[in-house]
């Protein structure tokens, strides 16, 4: 059977509807992030992702925690996903070594200020294991993710990436790729469908860029539990405004209703 939606704080995102909609927060300063959070929360996404690699003060754990508390208030009850995206997987350069990133994840986990965490499965195995332990102790779901901004890997590798997340004890497996053809998008959606039926955990996938935009709308049909939409600014190529994504999902869901 296909996997179900992502459960946060004992409740399924978007009432279990696939896909739920996540909007990123990518501003660099405290004031700009709080303004962005208020603006994006007004559009009522199902989830907000704080891309902390964009934050200028990421190396100051105290500031991250203080801002996290303010973002929690600005989110108006919308769950928060905490993500540091590495440069190798499309993120921003930051003033922290990997040891510092793991320490930051530990502090944020212990704070209870966020509801989910994303960590790349390509990080050092010991770091992945530590972050898994932090999130498990906090009762927090862990998304283990893989991003290829240059290509869409062959079918066996796509399947292996989903399976790797499961093997590393992820609560959610995420795979994002860059297609160079419509066939690449089709292959990703096929891999998503297969993973959603066999892994036993929720999966997230998207093909990035203009060619992959369709996957952000129809991914739920193939078992993807979450799609990313632009609230104030995009965090990856191909993200569409949240209003457009909501409208597209509504059309698809209406057409698929008996």
Secondary structure, DSSP 8 states (H G I E B T S, - for coil): ------EETTEEGGGG-SSEEEEEE--SSHHHHHHHHHHHHTT--SEEEEEGGG-TTTT-HHHHHHHHHHHHHHTTT-EEEEE---GGGT----S--HHHHHHHHHHHHHHT--SEEEEETTS-HHHHHHHHHHHHHHT-EEEEEEEESS----HHHHHHHHHHHHHTT-SEEEEEEE-SSHHHHHHHHHHHHHHHHHSSSEEEEEEEHHHHHHHHHHGGGGTB-EEEEBSSS-SSTT--BHHHHHHHHHHHHHHH--
